[in-house]
Amino acid sequence: MTTQTQEAIELCIFKLAPGADAAEFEASNKEVNEWVNQQPGFMFRCLSQKEDGTWMDIVHWDSMASAQQAGDAFIKELGGSQFMKLIDQDSVSMNHGYVKHAAPAQAAA
């Protein structure tokens, strides 16, 4: 069964800054995880890396309003964080979209 919701997905695609250490970047996500878990409407966050070194930060929100409010607060509160310093800001592509279909995992029988 699929469902349509007003939930939103945030997809941020980026590369690390030249010379940035991937292990240091991954460690810097602890602060981001702690911060995002305190944001209203936060549901899930996943960070992945493609074979070409590009990163994808995927965040699931209960609404577009929650996603946008968190985005504004993130820049104010974590804009100078180590996480942000390790990202090539010129490579960032921020995307938001409404969840149109979802297929939750089914429990094993």
Phi and psi in radians as a Rosetta constraint file:
Dihedral C 1 N 2 CA 2 C 2 CIRCULARHARMONIC -1.912 0.35
Dihedral N 2 CA 2 C 2 N 3 CIRCULARHARMONIC 2.699 0.35
Dihedral C 2 N 3 CA 3 C 3 CIRCULARHARMONIC -2.316 0.35
Dihedral N 3 CA 3 C 3 N 4 CIRCULARHARMONIC 2.624 0.35
Dihedral C 3 N 4 CA 4 C 4 CIRCULARHARMONIC -1.846 0.35
Dihedral N 4 CA 4 C 4 N 5 CIRCULARHARMONIC 2.372 0.35
Dihedral C 4 N 5 CA 5 C 5 CIRCULARHARMONIC -2.314 0.35
Dihedral N 5 CA 5 C 5 N 6 CIRCULARHARMONIC 3.118 0.35
Dihedral C 5 N 6 CA 6 C 6 CIRCULARHARMONIC -1.753 0.35
Dihedral N 6 CA 6 C 6 N 7 CIRCULARHARMONIC 0.178 0.35
Dihedral C 6 N 7 CA 7 C 7 CIRCULARHARMONIC -1.153 0.35
Dihedral N 7 CA 7 C 7 N 8 CIRCULARHARMONIC 2.777 0.35
Dihedral C 7 N 8 CA 8 C 8 CIRCULARHARMONIC -2.264 0.35
Dihedral N 8 CA 8 C 8 N 9 CIRCULARHARMONIC 2.599 0.35
Dihedral C 8 N 9 CA 9 C 9 CIRCULARHARMONIC -1.968 0.35
Dihedral N 9 CA 9 C 9 N 10 CIRCULARHARMONIC 2.358 0.35
Dihedral C 9 N 10 CA 10 C 10 CIRCULARHARMONIC -1.921 0.35
Dihedral N 10 CA 10 C 10 N 11 CIRCULARHARMONIC 2.222 0.35
Dihedral C 10 N 11 CA 11 C 11 CIRCULARHARMONIC -2.188 0.35
Dihedral N 11 CA 11 C 11 N 12 CIRCULARHARMONIC 1.986 0.35
Dihedral C 11 N 12 CA 12 C 12 CIRCULARHARMONIC -1.956 0.35
Dihedral N 12 CA 12 C 12 N 13 CIRCULARHARMONIC 2.109 0.35
Dihedral C 12 N 13 CA 13 C 13 CIRCULARHARMONIC -1.935 0.35
Dihedral N 13 CA 13 C 13 N 14 CIRCULARHARMONIC 2.339 0.35
Dihedral C 13 N 14 CA 14 C 14 CIRCULARHARMONIC -2.827 0.35
Dihedral N 14 CA 14 C 14 N 15 CIRCULARHARMONIC 2.976 0.35
Dihedral C 14 N 15 CA 15 C 15 CIRCULARHARMONIC -2.083 0.35
Dihedral N 15 CA 15 C 15 N 16 CIRCULARHARMONIC 2.769 0.35
Dihedral C 15 N 16 CA 16 C 16 CIRCULARHARMONIC -1.325 0.35
Dihedral N 16 CA 16 C 16 N 17 CIRCULARHARMONIC 2.707 0.35
Dihedral C 16 N 17 CA 17 C 17 CIRCULARHARMONIC -1.112 0.35
Dihedral N 17 CA 17 C 17 N 18 CIRCULARHARMONIC 2.614 0.35
Dihedral C 17 N 18 CA 18 C 18 CIRCULARHARMONIC -0.938 0.35
Dihedral N 18 CA 18 C 18 N 19 CIRCULARHARMONIC 2.289 0.35
Dihedral C 18 N 19 CA 19 C 19 CIRCULARHARMONIC 1.449 0.35
Dihedral N 19 CA 19 C 19 N 20 CIRCULARHARMONIC -0.099 0.35
Dihedral C 19 N 20 CA 20 C 20 CIRCULARHARMONIC -1.213 0.35
Dihedral N 20 CA 20 C 20 N 21 CIRCULARHARMONIC 2.495 0.35
Dihedral C 20 N 21 CA 21 C 21 CIRCULARHARMONIC -1.604 0.35
Dihedral N 21 CA 21 C 21 N 22 CIRCULARHARMONIC 2.170 0.35
Dihedral C 21 N 22 CA 22 C 22 CIRCULARHARMONIC -1.071 0.35
Dihedral N 22 CA 22 C 22 N 23 CIRCULARHARMONIC -0.671 0.35
Dihedral C 22 N 23 CA 23 C 23 CIRCULARHARMONIC -1.135 0.35
Dihedral N 23 CA 23 C 23 N 24 CIRCULARHARMONIC -0.702 0.35
Dihedral C 23 N 24 CA 24 C 24 CIRCULARHARMONIC -1.137 0.35
Dihedral N 24 CA 24 C 24 N 25 CIRCULARHARMONIC -0.707 0.35
Dihedral C 24 N 25 CA 25 C 25 CIRCULARHARMONIC -1.082 0.35
Dihedral N 25 CA 25 C 25 N 26 CIRCULARHARMONIC -0.816 0.35
Dihedral C 25 N 26 CA 26 C 26 CIRCULARHARMONIC -1.053 0.35
Dihedral N 26 CA 26 C 26 N 27 CIRCULARHARMONIC -0.715 0.35
Dihedral C 26 N 27 CA 27 C 27 CIRCULARHARMONIC -1.128 0.35
Dihedral N 27 CA 27 C 27 N 28 CIRCULARHARMONIC -0.598 0.35
Dihedral C 27 N 28 CA 28 C 28 CIRCULARHARMONIC -1.183 0.35
Dihedral N 28 CA 28 C 28 N 29 CIRCULARHARMONIC -0.228 0.35
Dihedral C 28 N 29 CA 29 C 29 CIRCULARHARMONIC -1.259 0.35
Dihedral N 29 CA 29 C 29 N 30 CIRCULARHARMONIC -0.280 0.35
Dihedral C 29 N 30 CA 30 C 30 CIRCULARHARMONIC -1.002 0.35
Dihedral N 30 CA 30 C 30 N 31 CIRCULARHARMONIC -0.809 0.35
Dihedral C 30 N 31 CA 31 C 31 CIRCULARHARMONIC -1.098 0.35
Dihedral N 31 CA 31 C 31 N 32 CIRCULARHARMONIC -0.715 0.35
Dihedral C 31 N 32 CA 32 C 32 CIRCULARHARMONIC -1.132 0.35
Dihedral N 32 CA 32 C 32 N 33 CIRCULARHARMONIC -0.772 0.35
Dihedral C 32 N 33 CA 33 C 33 CIRCULARHARMONIC -1.064 0.35
Dihedral N 33 CA 33 C 33 N 34 CIRCULARHARMONIC -0.758 0.35
Dihedral C 33 N 34 CA 34 C 34 CIRCULARHARMONIC -1.094 0.35
Dihedral N 34 CA 34 C 34 N 35 CIRCULARHARMONIC -0.717 0.35
Dihedral C 34 N 35 CA 35 C 35 CIRCULARHARMONIC -1.174 0.35
Dihedral N 35 CA 35 C 35 N 36 CIRCULARHARMONIC -0.870 0.35
Dihedral C 35 N 36 CA 36 C 36 CIRCULARHARMONIC -1.135 0.35
Dihedral N 36 CA 36 C 36 N 37 CIRCULARHARMONIC -0.561 0.35
Dihedral C 36 N 37 CA 37 C 37 CIRCULARHARMONIC -1.150 0.35
Dihedral N 37 CA 37 C 37 N 38 CIRCULARHARMONIC -0.282 0.35
Dihedral C 37 N 38 CA 38 C 38 CIRCULARHARMONIC -1.637 0.35
Dihedral N 38 CA 38 C 38 N 39 CIRCULARHARMONIC -0.070 0.35
Dihedral C 38 N 39 CA 39 C 39 CIRCULARHARMONIC -1.497 0.35
Dihedral N 39 CA 39 C 39 N 40 CIRCULARHARMONIC 2.362 0.35
Dihedral C 39 N 40 CA 40 C 40 CIRCULARHARMONIC -1.050 0.35
Dihedral N 40 CA 40 C 40 N 41 CIRCULARHARMONIC 2.335 0.35
Dihedral C 40 N 41 CA 41 C 41 CIRCULARHARMONIC 1.540 0.35
Dihedral N 41 CA 41 C 41 N 42 CIRCULARHARMONIC -0.083 0.35
Dihedral C 41 N 42 CA 42 C 42 CIRCULARHARMONIC -1.180 0.35
Dihedral N 42 CA 42 C 42 N 43 CIRCULARHARMONIC 2.367 0.35
Dihedral C 42 N 43 CA 43 C 43 CIRCULARHARMONIC -2.109 0.35
Dihedral N 43 CA 43 C 43 N 44 CIRCULARHARMONIC -0.704 0.35
Dihedral C 43 N 44 CA 44 C 44 CIRCULARHARMONIC -2.899 0.35
Dihedral N 44 CA 44 C 44 N 45 CIRCULARHARMONIC 2.548 0.35
Dihedral C 44 N 45 CA 45 C 45 CIRCULARHARMONIC -2.409 0.35
Dihedral N 45 CA 45 C 45 N 46 CIRCULARHARMONIC 2.445 0.35
Dihedral C 45 N 46 CA 46 C 46 CIRCULARHARMONIC -2.456 0.35
Dihedral N 46 CA 46 C 46 N 47 CIRCULARHARMONIC 2.329 0.35
Dihedral C 46 N 47 CA 47 C 47 CIRCULARHARMONIC -2.031 0.35
Dihedral N 47 CA 47 C 47 N 48 CIRCULARHARMONIC 2.230 0.35
Dihedral C 47 N 48 CA 48 C 48 CIRCULARHARMONIC -2.336 0.35
Dihedral N 48 CA 48 C 48 N 49 CIRCULARHARMONIC 2.816 0.35
Dihedral C 48 N 49 CA 49 C 49 CIRCULARHARMONIC -2.256 0.35
Dihedral N 49 CA 49 C 49 N 50 CIRCULARHARMONIC 2.268 0.35
Dihedral C 49 N 50 CA 50 C 50 CIRCULARHARMONIC -1.386 0.35
Dihedral N 50 CA 50 C 50 N 51 CIRCULARHARMONIC 2.877 0.35
Dihedral C 50 N 51 CA 51 C 51 CIRCULARHARMONIC -1.075 0.35
Dihedral N 51 CA 51 C 51 N 52 CIRCULARHARMONIC -0.463 0.35
Dihedral C 51 N 52 CA 52 C 52 CIRCULARHARMONIC -1.455 0.35
Dihedral N 52 CA 52 C 52 N 53 CIRCULARHARMONIC 0.072 0.35
Dihedral C 52 N 53 CA 53 C 53 CIRCULARHARMONIC 1.628 0.35
Dihedral N 53 CA 53 C 53 N 54 CIRCULARHARMONIC -0.138 0.35
Dihedral C 53 N 54 CA 54 C 54 CIRCULARHARMONIC -1.219 0.35
Dihedral N 54 CA 54 C 54 N 55 CIRCULARHARMONIC 2.447 0.35
Dihedral C 54 N 55 CA 55 C 55 CIRCULARHARMONIC -1.826 0.35
Dihedral N 55 CA 55 C 55 N 56 CIRCULARHARMONIC 2.629 0.35
Dihedral C 55 N 56 CA 56 C 56 CIRCULARHARMONIC -2.269 0.35
Dihedral N 56 CA 56 C 56 N 57 CIRCULARHARMONIC 2.098 0.35
Dihedral C 56 N 57 CA 57 C 57 CIRCULARHARMONIC -1.867 0.35
Dihedral N 57 CA 57 C 57 N 58 CIRCULARHARMONIC 1.993 0.35
Dihedral C 57 N 58 CA 58 C 58 CIRCULARHARMONIC -1.988 0.35
Dihedral N 58 CA 58 C 58 N 59 CIRCULARHARMONIC 2.162 0.35
Dihedral C 58 N 59 CA 59 C 59 CIRCULARHARMONIC -2.207 0.35
Dihedral N 59 CA 59 C 59 N 60 CIRCULARHARMONIC 2.324 0.35
Dihedral C 59 N 60 CA 60 C 60 CIRCULARHARMONIC -1.847 0.35
Dihedral N 60 CA 60 C 60 N 61 CIRCULARHARMONIC 2.188 0.35
Dihedral C 60 N 61 CA 61 C 61 CIRCULARHARMONIC -2.059 0.35
Dihedral N 61 CA 61 C 61 N 62 CIRCULARHARMONIC 2.730 0.35
Dihedral C 61 N 62 CA 62 C 62 CIRCULARHARMONIC -1.293 0.35
Dihedral N 62 CA 62 C 62 N 63 CIRCULARHARMONIC -0.269 0.35
Dihedral C 62 N 63 CA 63 C 63 CIRCULARHARMONIC -2.835 0.35
Dihedral N 63 CA 63 C 63 N 64 CIRCULARHARMONIC 2.841 0.35
Dihedral C 63 N 64 CA 64 C 64 CIRCULARHARMONIC -1.154 0.35
Dihedral N 64 CA 64 C 64 N 65 CIRCULARHARMONIC -0.633 0.35
Dihedral C 64 N 65 CA 65 C 65 CIRCULARHARMONIC -1.056 0.35
Dihedral N 65 CA 65 C 65 N 66 CIRCULARHARMONIC -0.741 0.35
Dihedral C 65 N 66 CA 66 C 66 CIRCULARHARMONIC -1.091 0.35
Dihedral N 66 CA 66 C 66 N 67 CIRCULARHARMONIC -0.745 0.35
Dihedral C 66 N 67 CA 67 C 67 CIRCULARHARMONIC -1.072 0.35
Dihedral N 67 CA 67 C 67 N 68 CIRCULARHARMONIC -0.789 0.35
Dihedral C 67 N 68 CA 68 C 68 CIRCULARHARMONIC -1.206 0.35
Dihedral N 68 CA 68 C 68 N 69 CIRCULARHARMONIC -0.693 0.35
Dihedral C 68 N 69 CA 69 C 69 CIRCULARHARMONIC -1.126 0.35
Dihedral N 69 CA 69 C 69 N 70 CIRCULARHARMONIC -0.729 0.35
Dihedral C 69 N 70 CA 70 C 70 CIRCULARHARMONIC -1.157 0.35
Dihedral N 70 CA 70 C 70 N 71 CIRCULARHARMONIC -0.662 0.35
Dihedral C 70 N 71 CA 71 C 71 CIRCULARHARMONIC -1.069 0.35
Dihedral N 71 CA 71 C 71 N 72 CIRCULARHARMONIC -0.764 0.35
Dihedral C 71 N 72 CA 72 C 72 CIRCULARHARMONIC -1.113 0.35
Dihedral N 72 CA 72 C 72 N 73 CIRCULARHARMONIC -0.762 0.35
Dihedral C 72 N 73 CA 73 C 73 CIRCULARHARMONIC -1.188 0.35
Dihedral N 73 CA 73 C 73 N 74 CIRCULARHARMONIC -0.616 0.35
Dihedral C 73 N 74 CA 74 C 74 CIRCULARHARMONIC -1.038 0.35
Dihedral N 74 CA 74 C 74 N 75 CIRCULARHARMONIC -0.833 0.35
Dihedral C 74 N 75 CA 75 C 75 CIRCULARHARMONIC -1.067 0.35
Dihedral N 75 CA 75 C 75 N 76 CIRCULARHARMONIC -0.739 0.35
Dihedral C 75 N 76 CA 76 C 76 CIRCULARHARMONIC -1.183 0.35
Dihedral N 76 CA 76 C 76 N 77 CIRCULARHARMONIC -0.723 0.35
Dihedral C 76 N 77 CA 77 C 77 CIRCULARHARMONIC -1.629 0.35
Dihedral N 77 CA 77 C 77 N 78 CIRCULARHARMONIC -0.553 0.35
Dihedral C 77 N 78 CA 78 C 78 CIRCULARHARMONIC -2.155 0.35
Dihedral N 78 CA 78 C 78 N 79 CIRCULARHARMONIC 0.200 0.35
Dihedral C 78 N 79 CA 79 C 79 CIRCULARHARMONIC -1.033 0.35
Dihedral N 79 CA 79 C 79 N 80 CIRCULARHARMONIC -0.493 0.35
Dihedral C 79 N 80 CA 80 C 80 CIRCULARHARMONIC -1.800 0.35
Dihedral N 80 CA 80 C 80 N 81 CIRCULARHARMONIC 0.223 0.35
Dihedral C 80 N 81 CA 81 C 81 CIRCULARHARMONIC -1.253 0.35
Dihedral N 81 CA 81 C 81 N 82 CIRCULARHARMONIC 2.861 0.35
Dihedral C 81 N 82 CA 82 C 82 CIRCULARHARMONIC -1.050 0.35
Dihedral N 82 CA 82 C 82 N 83 CIRCULARHARMONIC -0.663 0.35
Dihedral C 82 N 83 CA 83 C 83 CIRCULARHARMONIC -0.919 0.35
Dihedral N 83 CA 83 C 83 N 84 CIRCULARHARMONIC -0.874 0.35
Dihedral C 83 N 84 CA 84 C 84 CIRCULARHARMONIC -1.217 0.35
Dihedral N 84 CA 84 C 84 N 85 CIRCULARHARMONIC -0.611 0.35
Dihedral C 84 N 85 CA 85 C 85 CIRCULARHARMONIC -1.140 0.35
Dihedral N 85 CA 85 C 85 N 86 CIRCULARHARMONIC -0.449 0.35
Dihedral C 85 N 86 CA 86 C 86 CIRCULARHARMONIC -1.524 0.35
Dihedral N 86 CA 86 C 86 N 87 CIRCULARHARMONIC -0.089 0.35
Dihedral C 86 N 87 CA 87 C 87 CIRCULARHARMONIC -1.708 0.35
Dihedral N 87 CA 87 C 87 N 88 CIRCULARHARMONIC 2.400 0.35
Dihedral C 87 N 88 CA 88 C 88 CIRCULARHARMONIC -1.302 0.35
Dihedral N 88 CA 88 C 88 N 89 CIRCULARHARMONIC 1.771 0.35
Dihedral C 88 N 89 CA 89 C 89 CIRCULARHARMONIC -1.081 0.35
Dihedral N 89 CA 89 C 89 N 90 CIRCULARHARMONIC -0.483 0.35
Dihedral C 89 N 90 CA 90 C 90 CIRCULARHARMONIC -1.250 0.35
Dihedral N 90 CA 90 C 90 N 91 CIRCULARHARMONIC -0.276 0.35
Dihedral C 90 N 91 CA 91 C 91 CIRCULARHARMONIC -1.637 0.35
Dihedral N 91 CA 91 C 91 N 92 CIRCULARHARMONIC -0.119 0.35
Dihedral C 91 N 92 CA 92 C 92 CIRCULARHARMONIC -1.242 0.35
Dihedral N 92 CA 92 C 92 N 93 CIRCULARHARMONIC 2.274 0.35
Dihedral C 92 N 93 CA 93 C 93 CIRCULARHARMONIC -2.190 0.35
Dihedral N 93 CA 93 C 93 N 94 CIRCULARHARMONIC 1.919 0.35
Dihedral C 93 N 94 CA 94 C 94 CIRCULARHARMONIC -1.743 0.35
Dihedral N 94 CA 94 C 94 N 95 CIRCULARHARMONIC 2.280 0.35
Dihedral C 94 N 95 CA 95 C 95 CIRCULARHARMONIC -2.339 0.35
Dihedral N 95 CA 95 C 95 N 96 CIRCULARHARMONIC 2.489 0.35
Dihedral C 95 N 96 CA 96 C 96 CIRCULARHARMONIC -2.306 0.35
Dihedral N 96 CA 96 C 96 N 97 CIRCULARHARMONIC 2.520 0.35
Dihedral C 96 N 97 CA 97 C 97 CIRCULARHARMONIC -2.727 0.35
Dihedral N 97 CA 97 C 97 N 98 CIRCULARHARMONIC 2.699 0.35
Dihedral C 97 N 98 CA 98 C 98 CIRCULARHARMONIC -1.354 0.35
Dihedral N 98 CA 98 C 98 N 99 CIRCULARHARMONIC 2.514 0.35
Dihedral C 98 N 99 CA 99 C 99 CIRCULARHARMONIC -1.288 0.35
Dihedral N 99 CA 99 C 99 N 100 CIRCULARHARMONIC 2.092 0.35
Dihedral C 99 N 100 CA 100 C 100 CIRCULARHARMONIC -1.705 0.35
Dihedral N 100 CA 100 C 100 N 101 CIRCULARHARMONIC -0.554 0.35
Dihedral C 100 N 101 CA 101 C 101 CIRCULARHARMONIC -2.526 0.35
Dihedral N 101 CA 101 C 101 N 102 CIRCULARHARMONIC 2.492 0.35
Dihedral C 101 N 102 CA 102 C 102 CIRCULARHARMONIC -2.438 0.35
Dihedral N 102 CA 102 C 102 N 103 CIRCULARHARMONIC 2.474 0.35
Dihedral C 102 N 103 CA 103 C 103 CIRCULARHARMONIC -2.218 0.35
Dihedral N 103 CA 103 C 103 N 104 CIRCULARHARMONIC 1.616 0.35
Dihedral C 103 N 104 CA 104 C 104 CIRCULARHARMONIC -1.127 0.35
Dihedral N 104 CA 104 C 104 N 105 CIRCULARHARMONIC 2.644 0.35
Dihedral C 104 N 105 CA 105 C 105 CIRCULARHARMONIC -1.085 0.35
Dihedral N 105 CA 105 C 105 N 106 CIRCULARHARMONIC 2.496 0.35
Dihedral C 105 N 106 CA 106 C 106 CIRCULARHARMONIC -1.740 0.35
Dihedral N 106 CA 106 C 106 N 107 CIRCULARHARMONIC 2.456 0.35
Dihedral C 106 N 107 CA 107 C 107 CIRCULARHARMONIC -1.128 0.35
Dihedral N 107 CA 107 C 107 N 108 CIRCULARHARMONIC 2.491 0.35
Dihedral C 107 N 108 CA 108 C 108 CIRCULARHARMONIC -1.184 0.35
Dihedral N 108 CA 108 C 108 N 109 CIRCULARHARMONIC 2.480 0.35
